[in-house]
Amino acid sequence: MDISAVKVLLVDDNPNMRLLMTTLLGAVGIMDMREAGSAREGLDILETWIPSVTLIDYMMPEMNGMDMTRAIRNNADPILTRVPIIIVTGHGETENIQKAAEAGANDFIVKPFTARILIGRIQRCLRDPRTIAEMVAERDRVRAGGL
């Protein structure tokens, strides 16, 4: 996978977290990034630019990451609806992971995280763009003996 061809949208209300993530991503060769300080700003960017993957903060004022994820998944553009979404949060409780899965997220990263985790999750989502819910449903089918 040519990591330099990856386009990333970072949506986080914390400018320090956006700086950290752009620094980590830039260090591995990802240069095509857009940043948004709110979910609304992120959705505005998505009207004219489709990233390879979107990193969305779970907790933001006004519109949280789950609402933004649902807005993307319910968009009229079929290409945009399949863009991998990784939720980034400092709150890794099972309930929050479940909410991310229900909203249509592809993965979930708990802060603090390493560059290796961030890049690994992006690469996994690009290789296998199934949502968390799709992966769980498949796992359950396999466990039940059906394919």
C-alpha positions in Angstrom: 0.0 0.0 0.0 1.4 3.4 -1.0 0.8 5.4 2.2 1.7 8.6 0.5 -1.4 8.3 -1.6 -3.7 8.2 1.5 -5.9 11.2 2.1 -7.0 11.9 5.7 -9.7 14.1 7.2 -9.0 14.9 10.8 -12.0 16.1 12.8 -11.3 17.1 16.4 -12.2 20.2 18.4 -8.8 20.1 20.2 -6.2 21.8 18.0 -3.3 20.1 19.9 -4.8 16.6 19.1 -5.0 17.7 15.4 -1.4 18.8 15.5 -0.3 15.6 17.1 -2.1 13.5 14.5 -0.9 15.5 11.5 2.6 15.3 12.8 2.3 11.5 13.2 0.7 11.0 9.8 3.2 13.4 8.1 6.1 11.4 9.7 5.0 8.3 7.8 4.5 10.1 4.5 0.8 11.0 4.6 0.7 14.6 3.3 -2.8 15.0 1.9 -4.7 16.0 5.0 -7.6 18.3 5.8 -8.4 19.4 9.4 -11.7 20.4 10.9 -12.3 21.8 14.4 -15.9 20.6 14.5 -18.2 18.0 13.0 -20.1 20.7 11.0 -16.8 21.9 9.5 -15.8 18.3 8.7 -19.1 17.7 6.9 -18.6 21.0 4.9 -15.1 19.7 3.8 -16.7 16.4 2.7 -19.0 18.3 0.3 -16.0 19.0 -2.0 -13.3 16.5 -1.0 -13.5 12.8 -0.3 -10.7 11.4 1.9 -9.4 7.8 1.9 -10.1 7.7 5.7 -11.7 10.0 8.3 -10.5 10.3 11.9 -13.3 11.7 14.1 -13.2 12.6 17.7 -15.9 11.0 19.8 -16.8 13.9 22.0 -17.2 17.4 20.4 -19.5 20.2 21.2 -22.7 20.7 19.2 -22.4 17.6 17.0 -20.4 14.6 18.4 -18.5 12.0 16.4 -21.4 9.6 16.4 -23.7 12.2 14.8 -21.1 13.0 12.2 -20.6 9.3 11.5 -24.3 8.8 11.0 -24.5 11.9 8.7 -21.7 10.4 6.6 -23.3 7.0 6.4 -26.7 8.5 5.5 -25.2 10.8 2.8 -26.6 10.6 -0.8 -23.2 10.1 -2.3 -22.5 6.3 -2.3 -18.7 6.9 -2.5 -18.8 9.1 0.6 -20.9 6.6 2.6 -18.2 3.9 2.3 -15.3 6.1 3.4 -13.7 4.4 6.4 -14.3 6.2 9.7 -12.1 5.7 12.7 -13.4 7.1 16.0 -10.7 8.6 18.3 -11.5 9.0 22.0 -10.2 9.2 25.5 -13.2 7.2 26.6 -12.8 3.5 25.7 -15.8 2.1 27.6 -17.6 -0.7 26.0 -20.8 1.4 25.7 -18.9 4.0 23.6 -17.5 1.3 21.3 -21.0 -0.1 20.9 -22.3 3.4 20.0 -19.5 3.8 17.4 -20.4 0.5 15.9 -24.1 1.4 15.7 -23.3 4.7 14.1 -21.3 2.9 11.3 -17.7 3.4 12.4 -15.0 1.1 10.9 -12.7 1.2 13.9 -12.1 2.8 17.3 -8.8 4.2 18.8 -8.5 5.0 22.5 -6.2 7.9 23.5 -3.4 7.9 24.3 -2.2 5.9 21.2 1.0 5.3 19.4 1.9 6.2 15.8 2.0 2.4 15.1 -1.6 2.0 16.3 -2.8 5.0 14.3 -1.1 3.9 11.1 -2.0 0.3 11.7 -5.7 1.1 12.1 -5.7 3.3 9.0 -4.0 0.5 6.9 -6.5 -2.1 8.2 -9.5 0.0 7.3 -8.1 0.6 3.8 -7.4 -3.1 3.3 -10.8 -4.1 4.8 -13.3 -1.3 4.9 -16.0 -3.2 6.7 -17.6 -1.4 9.6 -17.4 -2.7 13.2 -21.0 -3.9 12.9 -20.3 -5.8 9.7 -17.2 -7.5 11.2 -19.2 -8.5 14.3 -22.1 -9.9 12.2 -19.7 -12.0 10.2 -17.9 -13.3 13.3 -21.3 -14.2 14.8 -22.3 -16.0 11.5 -19.1 -18.0 11.6 -19.5 -18.9 15.3 -23.1 -20.0 14.5 -21.7 -22.3 11.8 -23.0 -20.4 8.8 -21.1 -18.7 6.1 
